[in-house]
Amino acid sequence: MEKLVECVPNFSEGRRQEVIDAIVDEIRNVQGIKLLDVQSDKNHNRTVITFVGEPQSAKLAAFKACVKATELIDMEKHKGEHRRIGATDVIPFVPVWGVTMDECVQLANELSQEIAEKLNIPVYLYQEAAKIPTRKRLPDVKKFEYEDLKTEINKPERHPDYGPPHLHPTAGATAVGARDFLYIAYNINLDTHDVKIAKKIANAIRETKGGYKYVRAMGVKLEDRNIVQVTINMLNFKETPLYRVFETVKSEAARYGVNVIGSEIVGLAPLQAFLDVAEFYLRLEGFERRQVFEDNFWQ
């Protein structure tokens, strides 16, 4: 049986297309890798790449992309709305077919060691790969952004899992993890330029502030559109579905006289997440997954 893992590395570059293309080419050129998606955001100054492949091929593609990002991205010059710690900011491995979570954890450790030893970049392990319980949540790993991590990394409690206790001079640090396929990156845009409203709404839905379980959120401003965004990481769409979060954001925005003008999925998401939304808004009765035409067609 073929083993298949998904890898979704995030890079701190969303504006220079030639840099993005060079990183993507490193992944695309690895034998056995299928590139699924590339999404860049100029405001966040970030690119999310999704690919799948056999475990060792996926690890090689992730490493080669990290090497290229280290060559082309200088964190001393990087500015963007998204919290980040390095040029290759995050690398998660996700079991897809014939692979266990433990195997993805092992893959994360192997890659982390290689990045640390060959590139001299400190690496933090997170989610299921975390060695330290307080680092399981990615926001805890990225509590201090690149600028603050320069000094914080010197403290024993912030030492990396692999590599030196200091940042790479231009590439910063990297977080590598293993997680489930339930994760969805989801953003909701509001027709106001007041970022305070977006931050208040983010607090209303964020798990750590008493909101929905499995939801992380923050409010940011999209300078080029002069609007604000509630940017959301949904860790388990089965327990907290997209439509529930969307309706809550819409309701909270109305309190401030603000409308939702659109939303977006960053990267890929499971079909079931969208079927749940359709079932909710269409008031479908007795709907089953087997009624999806494409599912039957490709069986």
Backbone as a ProteinNet text record, in pm:
[ID]
protein_1_A
[PRIMARY]
MEKLVECVPNFSEGRRQEVIDAIVDEIRNVQGIKLLDVQSDKNHNRTVITFVGEPQSAKLAAFKACVKATELIDMEKHKGEHRRIGATDVIPFVPVWGVTMDECVQLANELSQEIAEKLNIPVYLYQEAAKIPTRKRLPDVKKFEYEDLKTEINKPERHPDYGPPHLHPTAGATAVGARDFLYIAYNINLDTHDVKIAKKIANAIRETKGGYKYVRAMGVKLEDRNIVQVTINMLNFKETPLYRVFETVKSEAARYGVNVIGSEIVGLAPLQAFLDVAEFYLRLEGFERRQVFEDNFWQ
[TERTIARY]
85	0	88.1	59.8	135.1	110.7	218.1	206	203.2	112.7	95.5	80.3	159.3	145.4	124	56.8	40.6	137.3	192.3	279.4	232.1	222.5	168.7	263.3	380.4	474.8	428.4	456.5	424.7	554.4	564.4	685.7	656.8	751.6	734.3	766.7	692.7	703.5	574.7	508.4	385.3	377	489.7	488.7	582.4	694	791.8	766.8	704	662.6	781.5	894.1	1010.4	1064.3	1051.7	1095.2	999.2	870	768	786.3	806.9	823.8	946.2	1052.8	1176	1155.6	1082.1	1053.5	962.8	859.7	766.4	838.8	932.3	1006.2	1086.6	1139.8	1215.2	1126.7	1002.8	907.6	862.7	827.2	774.2	874.8	1003.2	1105.8	1146.6	1087.9	1117.4	1030.4	1092.8	1020.2	920.8	800	698.3	613.7	640	562.4	455.9	336	227.9	194.6	217.6	185.6	36.1	-29.5	-174.4	-219.8	-148.1	-199.2	-88.8	-95.6	-6.3	-91	-91.8	-167.9	-79.3	-74.4	5.7	-83.3	-44.3	-119.1	-21.2	-44.9	46.8	39.1	-80.5	-92.9	-24.3	-47	19.3	165.8	198.2	332.3	373.5	291.1	304	251.4	314.1	269.3	251.6	138.3	107.7	108	190.6	203.1	154.4	74.7	23.4	69.3	130.5	169.4	157.4	152.9	145	250.9	286	383.1	418.3	502	553.8	633.9	632.8	693.7	834.3	926.1	1062.7	1073.3	991.1	989	934.9	832.5	774.8	876.3	951.1	1054.3	1161.7	1202.7	1304.3	1255	1129.6	1073	1065.9	1025.5	1017.2	1155.3	1255.1	1391.2	1445.1	1428.5	1479	1411.2	1281.5	1210.2	1263.8	1294.1	1350.2	1487.7	1567.9	1699.2	1684.2	1591.7	1572.6	1518.2	1425.6	1371.9	1481.3	1572.3	1684.6	1774	1790.4	1873.6	1809.3	1675.9	1609	1529.1	1503	1420.7	1504.8	1503	1575.8	1475.1	1466.7	1368.9	1395.7	1515.3	1546	1471.2	1425.7	1353.6	1205.2	1162.9	1025.8	926.3	815.6	704.7	574.6	483.3	355.4	263.6	134.3	35.4	38.8	85.8	80.6	196.8	168	273.3	368.6	498.1	596.4	725.4	801.5	928.9	1044.9	1013.3	1123	1083.7	1184.2	1162.2	1074.9	1116.1	1028.5	961.7	841.5	780.6	725.9	652.1	586.1	589.8	614.2	608.6	532.1	404.5	329.7	320.6	328	304	170.6	92.6	-41.7	-55.6	-92.2	-112	-235.1	-218.5	-328.7	-369.8	-271	-305.1	-190.3	-223.7	-124.4	-14.3	-34.8	65.8	1.6	70.8	19.5	68.8	5.8	50.5	190.9	219.7	353.8	460.1	427.8	522.5	544.5	439.2	452.6	534.1	519.1	599.8	746.8	775.7	913	967.3	884	922.5	956.9	876.1	899.3	1032.5	1064.8	1192.1	1310.2	1297.3	1405.6	1432.5	1324.5	1340.6	1399	1351.5	1399.3	1549	1594.3	1736.2	1818.8	1766	1836.9	1845.7	1736	1734.7	1832.9	1833.5	1921.3	2068.4	2100	2240	2296.6	2217.1	2268.8	2251.8	2149	2121.7	2146	2173.6	2198.3	2078.5	1958.8	1834.3	1772	1737.5	1672.4	1530.7	1489.3	1358.6	1281	1153.7	1061.1	961.8	937.9	839.2	705.3	596.5	464.9	359.8	241.5	125.8	162.5	133.1	157.7	307	391	535.6	601.2	527	583.4	651.5	771.7	843.1	811.1	772.3	740.2	590.7	514	368.1	323.6	397.7	358.6	382.9	437.6	461.6	371.6	274.2	187.8	109.4	58.1	-18.3	77.9	53.7	140.2	146.4	34.9	44.3	139.3	153.9	248	391.8	414.7	547.9	582.5	481.1	503.7	458.4	465.1	425.8	507.7	634.3	723	757	730.6	761.5	911.8	949.9	1090.6	1169.9	1119.2	1195	1217.6	1113.2	1125.8	1197.6	1185.2	1247.2	1399.7	1451.4	1596.6	1656.3	1586.6	1635.1	1570.8	1443	1372	1431.5	1485.6	1539.4	1659.7	1722.3	1837	1797.5	1669.5	1623	1604.5	1642.3	1633.5	1495.9	1390	1255.4	1214.7	1292.1	1261.3	1364.8	1456.3	1553	1480.2	1529.6	1462.8	1480.5	1401.7	1414.4	1534.9	1566.6	1684	1755.2	1886.6	1961.6	2007.5	2074.2	2134.7	2031.3	2063.8	1972.3	1985.2	1994.1	1995.1	1941.5	1882.4	1822.3	1927.4	1890.5	1970.8	1968.6	2081.1	2086.3	1985.5	1940.5	1841.4	1717	1729	1616.5	1538.2	1588.3	1515.9	1507.6	1385.7	1361.1	1250.3	1226.5	1122.8	1047.5	917.5	835.6	795.5	819.2	785.6	694.2	586.5	491.7	423	335.8	250.4	110.5	11.2	-125.3	-225.1	-351.7	-458.8	-499.8	-585.2	-631.4	-757.4	-791	-913.4	-892.4	-770.3	-733.1	-778.2	-837.7	-875.4	-833.7	-762.2	-728.8	-838.8	-906.2	-1028	-1026.2	-1048.1	-1047.9	-1182.3	-1226.4	-1351.5	-1323.1	-1363	-1335	-1454.8	-1425.3	-1528.3	-1514.8	-1627.7	-1625.2	-1601.1	-1489.1	-1447.4	-1295.2	-1241.1	-1095.7	-1050.2	-1143.6	-1113.1	-1070.2	-941	-889.9	-930	-965.9	-1009.2	-1135.8	-1221.8	-1344.3	-1310.3	-1218.8	-1178.1	-1115.8	-1038.8	-973.3	-1076	-1177.5	-1283	-1361.9	-1391.5	-1465.6	-1380.5	-1251.3	-1160.7	-1161.2	-1161.1	-1163.9	-1294.4	-1402.5	-1533.3	-1541.9	-1464.9	-1473.7	-1353.9	-1248.7	-1125.9	-1140.7	-1095.8	-1111.1	-1048.7	-929.8	-859.2	-925.9	-1019.5	-1092.3	-1236.4	-1263.8	-1398.1	-1489.3	-1434.6	-1514.7	-1528.4	-1525.3	-1546	-1421.2	-1443.7	-1334.3	-1275.7	-1147	-1073.1	-1064.1	-1086.2	-1078.2	-970.6	-883	-784.1	-810.8	-800.6	-835.4	-763.9	-745.5	-692.2	-743.8	-740.5	-785.7	-668.2	-672.7	-564.2	-623.2	-540.2	-583.3	-522	-604	-556.3	-534	-412.5	-380.9	-418.9	-395	-419	-566.9	-655	-798.8	-867.1	-792.6	-845	-964.7	-954.1	-1055.1	-983.3	-1060.4	-999.7	-1044.8	-973.4	-999.6	-991	-1083.3	-1071.8	-1008.4	-882.4	-811.6	-816.6	-857.7	-897.2	-827.1	-783.9	-738.4	-838.7	-905.3	-1003.7	-939	-920.7	-843.6	-925.9	-1058.9	-1144.5	-1281.5	-1300.1	-1425	-1543.2	-1517.3	-1626.6	-1688.4	-1605.7	-1654.8	-1703.9	-1635.1	-1676.6	-1679.7	-1797	-1807	-1790.2	-1759.9	-1740	-1860.7	-1979.7	-2099.4	-2124.8	-2090.9	-2114.3	-2023.8	-1899.2	-1805	-1844.9	-1882.5	-1923.2	-2043.3	-2144.6	-2264.2	-2233.3	-2143.5	-2107.2	-2032.1	-1939.2	-1866.4	-1962.5	-2055.4	-2154.2	-2239.4	-2281.2	-2363.4	-2285.7	-2162.3	-2079.3	-2049.1	-2024.7	-1995.6	-2115.2	-2236	-2358.1	-2373	-2320.4	-2327.2	-2254.3	-2154.2	-2075.3	-2116.5	-2228	-2273.5	-2185.3	-2122.8	-2027.9	-2082.2	-2056.6	-2101	-1984.5	-2013.9	-1918.3	-1924.1	-1810.3	-1809.9	-1750.9	-1701.6	-1647.9	-1566.2	-1538.5	-1451.6	-1367.8	-1263.7	-1174.1	-1114.7	-1087.8	-1016.3	-871.6	-776.8	-635.8	-584.4	-533.3	-489.4	-607.5	-598.1	-702.9	-783.4	-902.3	-990	-1069.3	-1108.3	-1185.3	-1323.5	-1369.1	-1501	-1610.7	-1595.6	-1699.4	-1727.9	-1626.5	-1646.2	-1744.6	-1737.4	-1827.3	-1966.1	-1969.8	-2099.6	-2176.7	-2106	-2170.4	-2232.9	-2162.1	-2213.7	-2338.4	-2333.2	-2448.7	-2569.2	-2545.7	-2654.5	-2719.9	-2638.4	-2690.3	-2772.2	-2715.2	-2782	-2897.4	-2891.4	-2999.5	-3108	-3086.6	-3182.7	-3209.3	-3103.7	-3117.5	-3163.1	-3256.1	-3308.9	-3261.5	-3201.4	-3156.8	-3044.6	-2968.4	-2860.1	-2746.5	-2690.2	-2578.1	-2466.7	-2345.1	-2227.8	-2238.1	-2304.9	-2315.1	-2392.7	-2462.4	-2538	-2451.2	-2325.2	-2234	-2196.6	-2229.8	-2210.5	-2065.5	-1972.5	-1832.4	-1778.9	-1826.7	-1781.5	-1820.2	-1940	-1985.3	-1914.5	-1890.4	-1831	-1689.8	-1611.1	-1471.7	-1447.2	-1552.1	-1534.4	-1499.9
-120.8	0	125.2	217.4	341.7	426.2	483.7	574.5	717.6	797	933.5	1029.4	1136.8	1242.5	1375.3	1464.7	1601.8	1689.9	1787.5	1886.4	2024.2	2115.3	2249.5	2355.8	2373.3	2473.4	2616.3	2704	2846.6	2925.4	3013.6	3092.3	3241.9	3312.6	3455.3	3539	3515.1	3592	3577.9	3690.9	3686.7	3795.8	3863.7	3978.6	3962.8	3900.4	3884.8	3751.3	3758.2	3636.4	3550.4	3614	3536.2	3450.6	3499.4	3423.1	3307.2	3335.8	3232.4	3121.6	3160.6	3062.4	2974.5	3035.2	2959.7	2854.8	2890.3	2795.4	2684	2722.1	2622.8	2524.9	2574.7	2489	2382.2	2417.4	2320.1	2202.5	2232.1	2127.5	2048.4	2119.2	2056.4	1959.9	1988.4	1909.2	1782.6	1760.3	1637.8	1524.3	1415.2	1302.7	1245.3	1217.4	1157.9	1258	1386.1	1490.3	1545.5	1561.8	1625.7	1758.4	1866.6	2000.2	2024.5	2058.5	2074.2	2219.9	2306.6	2443.7	2538.6	2661.7	2770.2	2894.1	2949.7	3071.4	3173.8	3293	3401.5	3517.9	3588	3704	3818.6	3930.5	4043.7	4114.6	4121.7	4188.2	4109.3	3979.6	3894.3	3872.2	3899.3	3875.8	3731.8	3640.4	3499.9	3412.9	3298.8	3202.3	3065.7	3003	2869.5	2772.3	2669.6	2570.7	2435.5	2367.7	2235.9	2131.7	2024.4	1915.8	1782.5	1674.2	1539.9	1452.3	1345.2	1252.6	1145.1	1053.2	950.6	1020.9	969.8	1040.3	1094.5	1012.2	1060.3	1163.6	1148.3	1248.7	1381.2	1373.7	1495	1564.9	1486.6	1545.8	1614.2	1548.5	1606.4	1735.6	1736.4	1856.2	1970.6	1940.1	2043.5	2100.1	2012.4	2059	2146.2	2103	2179.9	2316.6	2322	2449.9	2539.7	2478.8	2554.7	2611.8	2533.9	2581.4	2703.2	2693.6	2803.8	2928.5	2907.8	3021.1	3088.3	3008.7	3062.3	3148.4	3108.4	3183.8	3316.1	3316.9	3429.5	3522.2	3480.9	3563.1	3614.2	3743.6	3808.2	3861.6	3798.6	3838.6	3977.4	4027.7	4163.5	4267.2	4226.3	4317.9	4284	4175.7	4128	4205.3	4243.9	4308.4	4245.6	4217	4159.3	4148.1	4127.3	4122.6	3992.4	3885.2	3754.5	3735.5	3679.6	3648.7	3544.9	3568.8	3478.9	3477.2	3366	3353.1	3330.9	3303	3278.2	3276.8	3264.1	3261.9	3142.4	3024.1	2906.6	2901.3	2950.7	2977	2851.5	2772.6	2653.7	2539.9	2419.1	2300.9	2190.3	2171.7	2059.6	1939.8	1820.2	1697	1638.3	1590.8	1540.1	1400	1299.4	1165.6	1161.9	1107.6	1100.9	957	872.5	735.9	642.3	537.6	436.6	484.4	598	657.7	690.5	659.3	690.8	827.6	879.7	1006	991.7	876.6	854	862	814.7	823	968.5	1047.7	1190.2	1262.5	1220.8	1277.7	1245.9	1122.5	1083.9	1164	1186.2	1265.2	1408.3	1464.2	1600.3	1609.8	1508.2	1507.3	1495.4	1408.6	1390.9	1520.3	1585.5	1710.4	1819.5	1827.7	1930.4	1916.8	1795.1	1770.6	1811.2	1781.4	1815.3	1966.5	2036	2182.2	2245.4	2194.7	2250.2	2225	2102.9	2066.7	2123.5	2124.7	2166.7	2316	2377.1	2518.6	2608.7	2546.9	2621.8	2708.8	2655.8	2723.8	2653.6	2726.4	2662.9	2619.6	2503	2447.2	2412.9	2452.9	2419.5	2315.6	2212.4	2110.8	2145.7	2124.3	2160.3	2054.8	2075.8	1988	1846.2	1743	1606.4	1574.9	1654.5	1632.1	1700.3	1779.4	1857.8	1768.3	1806.8	1737.4	1799.7	1927	2000.8	2033.2	1990.7	2009.8	2153.1	2249.4	2390	2442.1	2358.7	2399.2	2325.1	2252.9	2178	2271.7	2381.1	2477.7	2568.5	2582.5	2667.6	2811.8	2871.2	3008	3020.3	2913.4	2917.4	2913.9	2836.3	2832.2	2968.9	3033.5	3162.3	3279.8	3259.4	3365	3490.9	3471.4	3584.1	3580.3	3691.9	3698.9	3711.2	3712.9	3715.4	3819.9	3942	4050.5	4024.4	3981	3956.2	3825.2	3728.6	3598.2	3607.2	3713.3	3731.7	3726.9	3784	3783.9	3672.7	3643.8	3542.2	3403.1	3375.3	3242	3210.4	3313.9	3292.9	3236.5	3253.3	3204	3052.5	2979.9	2833.1	2780.1	2845.8	2796.7	2818.9	2900.1	2925	2863.1	2783.6	2716.9	2625.5	2614.1	2529.9	2381.4	2298.7	2153.7	2102	2169.5	2136	2265.6	2258.4	2373	2465.2	2572.6	2664.7	2753.2	2799.6	2889.1	3034	3051.8	3186.1	3177	3285.3	3284.7	3282.8	3224	3238	3386.4	3446.5	3591.8	3648.8	3567.9	3617.7	3530.4	3402	3308.9	3287.5	3337.3	3326.6	3184.8	3141.6	3007.3	2941.2	2813.8	2738.8	2650.9	2632.4	2541.2	2423.9	2303.6	2182.7	2096.6	2044.4	1967.5	1856.9	1787.2	1683.9	1708.4	1703.3	1733.3	1655.8	1662.1	1596.4	1677.7	1617.9	1680.3	1765	1793	1866.4	2017.2	2059.3	2200.8	2277.3	2394.4	2481.2	2624.5	2687.4	2829.1	2909.1	2994.6	3060.1	3206.8	3297.4	3440.6	3503.8	3600.3	3670.7	3820.9	3884.6	4026.2	4113.9	4229.6	4321	4457	4524.5	4653.5	4770.2	4766.4	4876.6	4882	4998.2	5010.7	5010.1	4993	4993.9	4854.7	4834.6	4702.6	4662.9	4761.1	4729.4	4642.7	4666.4	4587	4442.2	4424.2	4289.4	4215.8	4286.8	4223.8	4185.3	4269.5	4237.5	4113.8	4107.4	3992.1	3865.9	3879.1	3764.4	3711.3	3800.4	3760	3688.1	3726.9	3667.3	3522.1	3485.7	3348.6	3262.7	3323.8	3250.1	3164.2	3041	2946.4	2998.7	3056	3099.8	3220.1	3283.5	3396.7	3357.7	3227.8	3181.7	3159.6	3162.2	3141.3	2994.4	2964	2827	2741.2	2616	2522	2495.6	2479.2	2451.1	2571.6	2691.1	2811.4	2906.3	2945.7	3050.1	3164.2	3285.4	3398.5	3525.1	3614.9	3747.8	3845.5	3973	4076.5	4148.3	4167.1	4235.5	4333.4	4425.6	4522.6	4487.1	4491.4	4469.3	4606.2	4653	4790	4820.8	4726.9	4756.4	4768.5	4713	4721.1	4814.4	4862.6	4951.7	4889.2	4760.3	4689.4	4607.6	4542.6	4457.8	4313.8	4225	4082.1	4010.4	3917.2	3823.7	3698.5	3675.6	3562	3446.7	3330.6	3221.2	3090.9	3019.4	2881.8	2792	2706.8	2614.7	2476.7	2428.8	2306.6	2179.5	2191.1	2072.9	2115.8	2111.6	2159.7	2069.7	1946.6	1857.2	1897.4	1944.1	1986	2130.8	2216.1	2356.2	2387.1	2379.4	2394.4	2537.5	2549.5	2680.6	2771.5	2718.6	2803.2	2864.2	2792.6	2846.2	2965.8	2954.3	3064.8	3182.8	3155.3	3261.8	3338.6	3266.5	3331.1	3414.7	3367.9	3442.9	3570.1	3560.1	3679.1	3779.6	3733	3821.7	3890.9	3816.5	3872.6	3974.3	3939.5	4031	4158.4	4145	4262.2	4355.7	4298.1	4380.1	4468.9	4425.5	4506.3	4638.7	4639.2	4759.8	4830.1	4785.3	4844.4	4809	4691.7	4647.9	4523.6	4513.7	4397.7	4307.2	4178.9	4085.2	4100.4	4123.9	4144.8	4025.7	3927.7	3809.1	3725.4	3604.1	3517.1	3434.5	3369.8	3293.9	3175.3	3071.6	2955.2	2967.8	2952.6	2957.5	2814.5	2780.8	2643.9	2554.7	2428	2331.6	2297.7	2243.7	2205	2081.2	1998.6	1877.1	1910.5	1830.9	1850.6	1848.5	1763.3	1749.9	1882.1	1966.1	2095.8	2181.7	2175.8	2253.6	2189.5	2057.3	1989.4	2023.7	2035.7	2074.8	2213.8	2304	2440	2435.8	2357	2345.4	2287.3	2186.9	2123.9	2222.5	2306.3	2404.2	2513.1	2575.6	2689.2	2648.9	2530.5	2485.2	2409.6	2389.7	2316.2	2176.7	2112.3	1980.6	1877.3	1795	1691.9	1554.6	1480.3	1344.9	1338.3	1445.6	1447.7	1354.4	1281.4	1192.4	1216.3	1189	1211.1	1133	1017.5	935.5	1005.5	1116.3	1189.6	1284.7	1298.1	1382.2	1308.7	1367.1	1302.2	1261.8	1355.8	1328.3	1211.2	1198.1	1086	952.6	945.7	822.8	801.3	910.1	901.8	845.7	886.1	845.4	717.6	655.2	531.5	415.2
0	0	0	-87.9	-95.2	28.7	81.7	194.6	144.1	201	152.6	269.4	266.6	366.4	295.3	364.3	316	392.7	324.3	388.5	347.3	444.8	417.2	473.1	413.2	464.4	436.9	532.2	521.2	514.3	416.3	397.8	413.2	469.3	496.1	372.7	267.4	143	64.5	38.5	-37.8	-142.2	-166.9	-257.2	-376.8	-358.3	-467.7	-537.7	-652.7	-722.4	-762.6	-795.3	-836.9	-722.2	-599.1	-482.4	-457.2	-466.6	-447.5	-550.4	-675.9	-783.4	-759.3	-710.7	-687.2	-577.3	-473.2	-364.9	-415	-489.7	-544.4	-636.4	-717.2	-809.6	-735.7	-619.4	-540.4	-500.7	-467.9	-428.9	-550.2	-654.8	-775.4	-838.8	-823.8	-890.5	-814.7	-698.2	-624	-678.5	-716.8	-774	-673.1	-721.1	-636	-560.2	-580.4	-512.6	-606.8	-555.5	-631.4	-565.2	-636.6	-586.2	-600.2	-490.2	-492.2	-494.7	-424.7	-412.7	-368.7	-419.5	-376.7	-358.4	-238.9	-212.5	-143	-201.7	-145.3	-106.3	-1.9	46	67.8	-1.5	6.8	140.8	200	329.3	440.3	440.1	538.3	500.2	373.2	318.3	347.3	299.3	336.2	222.6	203.9	104.3	169.7	139.9	191.8	73.8	83.6	-22.9	29	-51.5	-13.2	-115.1	-66.5	-154.9	-82	-158.2	-101.4	-165.1	-94.3	-147.8	-48	-88.8	1.1	111.2	234.3	347.6	324.5	277.5	260	147.6	45.3	-62.3	-10.1	74.6	132.7	221.2	297.9	383.6	299.5	190.2	101.8	38.7	-7.7	-70	29.9	152.9	256.6	286.9	293.3	322.8	209.7	86.3	-27.3	-34.9	-3.7	-2.9	107.5	222.2	333.8	297.8	228.5	183.6	93	-2.8	-97.3	-25.8	67.8	143.7	225.2	278.6	356.3	268.4	143.6	49.7	8.2	-6	-72.1	19.5	143.1	233.1	349.2	366.1	476.2	577.1	693.5	794.2	851.1	833.7	878.4	796.1	677.4	588.9	578.5	643	626.6	713.1	651.3	722.2	672.3	763.9	725.8	845.5	818.8	925.2	1004.7	942.6	1007.1	1104.4	1221.1	1317.6	1257.8	1269.8	1210.1	1290.4	1276.9	1346.3	1250.7	1123.2	1031.6	886	800	655	617	660.6	653.4	789	796.4	926.2	993.3	917.8	973.3	871	918.4	831.9	905.3	874.3	933.9	839.3	898.4	824.3	868.6	771	798.1	738.5	819	762.6	672.5	551.6	455.9	427.7	391.8	352.6	390.7	468.1	502.5	594.2	657.2	745.6	880.1	987.6	1120.9	1166.5	1269	1325.8	1383.3	1443.2	1497.8	1388.7	1270.1	1159	1117	1122.3	1090.1	1196.2	1321.4	1429.3	1405.7	1366.7	1336.4	1219.2	1119.4	1002.6	1045	1133.4	1183	1256.2	1334.8	1407	1311.7	1212.9	1115.6	1039.4	994.5	920.5	1009.5	1132.3	1225.5	1249.7	1268.7	1291.1	1169.3	1051	927.8	908	933.6	920.6	1018.6	1140.7	1243.7	1211.7	1171.2	1149.6	1019.5	914.4	784	756.8	816.4	788.8	909.5	1024.2	1146.9	1185.9	1161.5	1196.5	1316.6	1423	1537.7	1502.1	1553.5	1519.1	1645.5	1645.4	1753.6	1702.9	1781.8	1747.8	1810.9	1735.9	1789	1754.6	1806.8	1792.7	1835.6	1756.7	1800.7	1811.3	1749	1754	1873.4	1947.8	2057.5	2161.8	2201.1	2307.8	2443.3	2441	2563.1	2560.7	2661	2661.3	2636	2686.8	2671.6	2530.1	2442.9	2304.9	2206.9	2257.2	2166.1	2075.2	2130	2050.5	1973.4	1843.6	1762.2	1813	1858.6	1911.5	2030.5	2109	2221.2	2170.6	2064.8	2003.9	1946.3	1886.1	1820.2	1907.2	2036.4	2129.8	2106.2	2075.6	2045.2	1897.5	1828.3	1686.3	1664.4	1538.7	1500.2	1578.2	1582.3	1646.2	1794.9	1866	2009.8	2040.1	1948.8	1970.7	1969.1	1911	1908.5	2048.7	2143.6	2282	2364.9	2338.9	2416.8	2399.8	2281.5	2254.4	2342.5	2398.4	2486.5	2622.2	2659.2	2788	2781.1	2884.8	2883.8	2845.6	2891	2862	2716.3	2643.6	2502.9	2409	2464	2378	2279.3	2156.8	2055.8	2085.6	2018.8	2032.5	1954.9	1846.8	1766.6	1728.9	1720.6	1674.7	1786	1747.3	1843.9	1914.3	2035.1	2107.8	2061.7	1933.5	1874.9	1733.9	1684	1550.7	1441.4	1328.8	1207.5	1172.1	1130.4	1108.8	1009.5	913.3	816.9	807.5	840.4	825.3	953.9	1067.2	1192.9	1245.1	1278.9	1332.3	1251.3	1278.4	1208.5	1307.9	1283.4	1363.6	1275.3	1323	1247.9	1333.4	1273.6	1352.9	1276.4	1346.5	1288	1341.9	1252.9	1295.5	1211	1252.4	1178.2	1056.3	974.7	851	873.6	998.4	1028.3	1023.8	1013.1	1019.2	894	914.5	802.8	835.2	742.6	755.9	686.8	762.5	714.1	755.8	661.3	690.2	654.7	735.2	710.2	704.6	594.8	572.6	609.4	669.4	716.9	649	626.5	556.5	652.4	720.8	806.9	806.3	835.8	845.8	991.3	1084.5	1227.7	1273.9	1289.2	1325.6	1467.8	1550.6	1686.7	1685.7	1588.4	1577.4	1542.5	1447.9	1409.4	1527.2	1607.5	1722.9	1829.4	1848.6	1945.5	1900.6	1772.5	1719.7	1729.9	1701.1	1712.9	1856.1	1953	2093.3	2127.6	2060.6	2089.3	2043.3	1941	1889.4	1929.2	1979.8	2009.7	2134.8	2126.7	2237.9	2366.7	2358.4	2478.5	2546.5	2476.9	2534.6	2569	2572	2606.3	2488.2	2367.3	2246.7	2213	2083.8	2039.1	2056.7	2095.4	2106.3	1967.2	1961.1	1837.7	1744.1	1797.3	1713.9	1766.1	1676.4	1704.9	1608.8	1656.1	1569.7	1614	1518.3	1549.5	1445.3	1478.7	1387.3	1325.1	1193.5	1123.1	1022.2	976.6	875.6	740.8	635.6	499.2	435.7	441.2	401.8	257.7	166.5	25.5	-8.5	78.1	55.9	154.6	250.9	355.1	426.9	455.9	533.4	640.8	725.5	827.9	808.6	873.8	856.4	991	1009.9	1121.1	1061.9	1093.8	1037.9	1138.5	1090.6	1178.6	1142.2	1243.7	1226.8	1297.4	1220.3	1275.4	1283.9	1404.5	1425.7	1412	1419.1	1408	1356.6	1223.4	1163.5	1196.4	1240.5	1276.8	1409.8	1500.9	1632.4	1631.3	1558	1542.7	1393.5	1331.1	1185.2	1136.2	1008.8	946.4	961.8	937.5	938.3	1075.5	1182.5	1316.9	1344.4	1302.2	1320	1232	1107.5	1016.1	1070.8	1117.6	1170.3	1293.9	1375.9	1496.1	1460	1366.7	1322.7	1261.4	1180.4	1117.9	1223.2	1324.4	1431.7	1514.8	1547.8	1627.1	1548.3	1418.5	1335.2	1329.7	1325	1318.3	1440.2	1552.5	1674.9	1658	1569.5	1545.3	1416.6	1357.3	1232.4	1114.7	1122.6	1020	949.3	819.7	741.7	704.1	686.9	629.5	478.5	415.5	269.9	195.3	267.6	201	297.3	254.2	333.6	238.3	290.1	203.6	277.3	202	251	203.8	294.9	258.9	246.6	130.9	109.6	77.2	113.2	83.5	207.8	186.4	297.1	255.3	350.9	318.5	262.2	166.4	107.2	213.7	315.1	416.4	486.1	502	566.5	487.9	354.2	269.8	262.8	267.8	268.8	396.4	505.9	631.4	619.5	551.6	529.9	442	334.6	244.8	317.5	398.4	472.1	568.2	630.5	726.4	656.8	553.7	490.5	399.4	342	254.4	330	461.1	544.9	486.4	438.7	377.4	480.2	441.2	529.5	483.3	574	542.5	441.6	427.1	328.3	370.1	273.2	299.7	198	239.6	154.4	22.6	24.2	-96.7	-208.2	-174.8	-276.1	-357.4	-321.4	-399.1	-527.2	-639.6	-769.4	-792.5	-769.7	-798.9	-717.4	-593.2	-510.5	-573.7	-629.2	-693.6	-826.3	-896.9	-1029.8	-1025.8	-921.9	-918	-839.7	-786.8	-712.9	-806.6
[MASK]
+++++++++++++++++++++++++++++++++++++++++++++++++++++++++++++++++++++++++++++++++++++++++++++++++++++++++++++++++++++++++++++++++++++++++++++++++++++++++++++++++++++++++++++++++++++++++++++++++++++++++++++++++++++++++++++++++++++++++++++++++++++++++++++++++++++++++++++++++++++++++++++++++++++++++++

